[in-house]
Amino acid sequence: MSTFLDHAATTPVREKALEAYLEALAHLGNPSSVHSHGRETRELLEQAREVLAKAAGCNSAEVIFTSGGTEANNQAIKGFFWQRQDDRPRKYVISALTEHHALIDPIEWLEKHDGAEVLWLPVDKTGQPDIETYKTWLNEFGDEIALVSLMWVNNETGAIWDIPTIASLANQHGIPVHSDAVAAFGHTEISFKTSGLAAMSISGHKLGAPIGVGALIVSRNQKPISLIHGGGQERGLRSGTMNYPHAMSLAKAAELAVADMAEREARLEALRDKLEAEVLTQIPQAIKTISGPRIGHTASFVFPGVQSDSLLFLLDQKGISVSAGSACQAGVLSASHVLLAMGYDQADASAVIRVTLGHTTQAADIELFTSAIAEVYSTALRAGLNR
Ligand SMILES: Cc1ncc(COP(=O)(O)O)c(C=O)c1O
């Protein structure tokens, strides 16, 4: 018996998304070609754009297909920062150290290479950002802030942030706001149109599309500078022959994920709550990492006194795949930067386990985890004492 409880790292491709991908592959033509083959694949691409736009609550002209969330985040962060230096220097970027590295790293790159200064917004142990500090910064540095980038749902803890309020506060100062919505889109109710955002990143493989496709939704009023130069495809923001098979599968997965979201998330939340209750009964010293608003399919615990990698290894031996915080940093486990940013100490941030459920998860998966965790924890504790 084995179980996959790491759906926030990547979730199985939905059958219909695979079918859409294979169907698209059977069509020949570069979507930019003017002949009928080209026009046919262009039609498929534009259909995919329409479907994705509907699922994300935006206009189809606002969908820029990318290779995934990392590229979308890089394009947003660098593109808006550069564009905002056009008429006058604006050095500040507001973000948080609880963000994914696909966002923190491009910001730090701007700090190192392009004179950006970052205002990292404090986040408390409930998982929520310090909105009073945010308002103070907007008032104090408003004219010099290039952009704000804060995620909608945290991929490690599942914390949900009030992005429409965050965006509206910045918009009052004319500041564009980007949100990494990779862990939010298809999992909780979001609409680009009413969000007040200038841009929003999404990724296909968190929804049931294959790895290697995503999108940056960019408001029609915004013109970030492009990272990639070439044929000028995708509103000049993403040159390169347009990847219509991946776009088709992303659109199909997004459509399905949004359509069955309410029912699926309610089902997963009930399973997650059961898992949490079992874990806390069996291991009373385990700590739930956040107490604020959160997504239904994520459980995240600190297991005091052990190392995450020992737990991962022992669970893996029993056929159970979970993760320590986010998937990994290129395969290297370290203390969770998210928990450190929330004020946990090094020991607790090195003892975190994230369990994430997805569209294929059943009660038996939860039972497998809860029947193993107490023994795994005591083995890991003993191993720690023997070190
Ligand atoms: C919140 C978040 N942002 C961005 C990414 C990167 O997305 P991709 O793997 O599509 O590059 C991930 C993937 O783990 C993520 O969880």
The ligand as an SDF file (V2000), in Angstrom:
LIG
                    3D

 16 16  0  0  0  0  0  0  0  0999 V2000
    3.1100   29.1140   -4.3620 C   0  0  0  0  0  0  0  0  0  0  0  0
    3.9380   28.6510   -5.5090 C   0  0  0  0  0  0  0  0  0  0  0  0
    4.4050   29.5490   -6.3910 N   0  0  0  0  0  0  0  0  0  0  0  0
    5.1190   29.1860   -7.4680 C   0  0  0  0  0  0  0  0  0  0  0  0
    5.4490   27.8730   -7.6980 C   0  0  0  0  0  0  0  0  0  0  0  0
    6.2530   27.5080   -8.9010 C   0  0  0  0  0  0  0  0  0  0  0  0
    5.4090   27.0070   -9.9110 O   0  0  0  0  0  0  0  0  0  0  0  0
    6.0190   26.0960  -11.0920 P   0  0  0  0  0  0  0  0  0  0  0  0
    6.4090   24.7900  -10.4600 O   0  0  0  0  0  0  0  0  0  0  0  0
    4.8960   25.9610  -12.0610 O   0  0  0  0  0  0  0  0  0  0  0  0
    7.1720   26.8350  -11.6590 O   0  0  0  0  0  0  0  0  0  0  0  0
    5.0120   26.8930   -6.7870 C   0  0  0  0  0  0  0  0  0  0  0  0
    5.3840   25.4660   -6.9800 C   0  0  0  0  0  0  0  0  0  0  0  0
    5.6470   24.7620   -6.0500 O   0  0  0  0  0  0  0  0  0  0  0  0
    4.2260   27.2910   -5.6730 C   0  0  0  0  0  0  0  0  0  0  0  0
    3.7770   26.3990   -4.7890 O   0  0  0  0  0  0  0  0  0  0  0  0
  1  2  1  0
  2  3  1  0
  2 15  2  0
  3  4  2  0
  4  5  1  0
  5  6  1  0
  5 12  2  0
  6  7  1  0
  7  8  1  0
  8  9  2  0
  8 10  1  0
  8 11  1  0
 12 13  1  0
 12 15  1  0
 13 14  2  0
 15 16  1  0
M  END
$$$$
